[in-house]
Amino acid sequence: MARSTATRKATRSKGPVSVPFPAELRRRTESFARQHNLQLATAVRLLVTERLAELEDDSKLSRVEEWQRAAAWATWEQLQSGTGAVAPRRQLEQIFTRARRAQARAAKPR
């Protein structure tokens, strides 16, 4: 089934991107393309897409880590000032023991 002209225009980019590659980078990219049975342009698109995804993931992780540090620091300050609540160790052990028992019961075949 042929795609309509409108569909082709909507998915088409503004045109090719011409980027001069240093000889070593081109050699490595061509090697990657051969190893994965890809055309050079497809390999370049794949590598750029993967790297951009990695950078976005790194950015998200950094924000999460910053939030965790801020939350940990706020908790520490509450504990130091006496306004933070601390659960007694015995109570925590009881909670975990009940959770482990419930998990073991759920895992048993019926």
N, C-alpha and C positions, 0 to 999 in steps of 0.2 A: 504494500500500500504506500503510495507516494505521499510525502508530507506536503502540506499546502505551502504556498509562497510566504504567507504570513508567519507560519510556524518556522520556516527556514530563516526568515529575516530576524525573528525574535531570538533565535538561538545562536545566530552568527555574531561573531565579535566585530569590532571596527576594522579589523585587518591584522595581518601578521605583525609580530613584534620582532624587530631585527636587533639583536644584541651581539656585539663582537665578543667572542670568547678568547681568553688567552689560550695558547696552544695546549698547555698541560690540562686545563679544565675541559677543553674540547675532547682531548684524547680520553680522559676519564669518563666523560659523558657518553662518548661513542662506545666505549668498552661496556658501560652499564647497559646501553641500549642493545648491544649484541648479546650480552648475557641473558637478557630478558626478552629477546626476540621482539624488540620494539623499533619503530622508526625513531630517528633522532629527535624530531619535534615532539613526538609522543613521550619519549623519555624525559625531555626537558619539562614538559607540562606536568608529568607525574612527580618529578623531583621537586619542582616549585610548589606544587599542591601539598605534598607531604611536609615540606619544610615550613610552609605557612601554617599548616595545622599544628605542627610541633611548637611553633612560636606562640600561637594562640593558646595552646594548652599550657605552656610555660607561664604565660601571662595570667591565666586563670588560677594556676597553682600558686603563683606569687601572691595573688589577692587573698586566696584562702589561707595561706601561711601567715600573712599579715593580720588577718582577722583572728586566727588562732592565737597569735602572740598577744594581740590586744586583749582578747578574752582572758587569756592566762594571766596577764599582768593585772587586769581589773580584779580578777579573783584573788590574786596574791595580795593586792592592796586592801581588799575587803577583809581577808584573813588577818592581815597585819593590824588593821584598825579595830578588829573585834566585831565588825558588822557582818562578816561572812559566816555562814553555818558550816560546821564540819560534822559529817556523819560518823558516828562511833564505828570502830572497826567491827565489833560484834554484829551490829546491824547490817553492815555491808556483807559480811560473811554469810549471814542468814539469807539475804536477798540472792546472792550468787548460788548458794546451796539449793534453794527452791527452784531457781531457774535451771540449774543443771539437772535436777530431778525431773522437772517438767519436760526438758529436752530429751532425756533418756526415755521417758514414758512415750513421748511422741515418736521416737525412732524405732520402738519395738514393733515388729510385724504383728498384725492382728489376724 
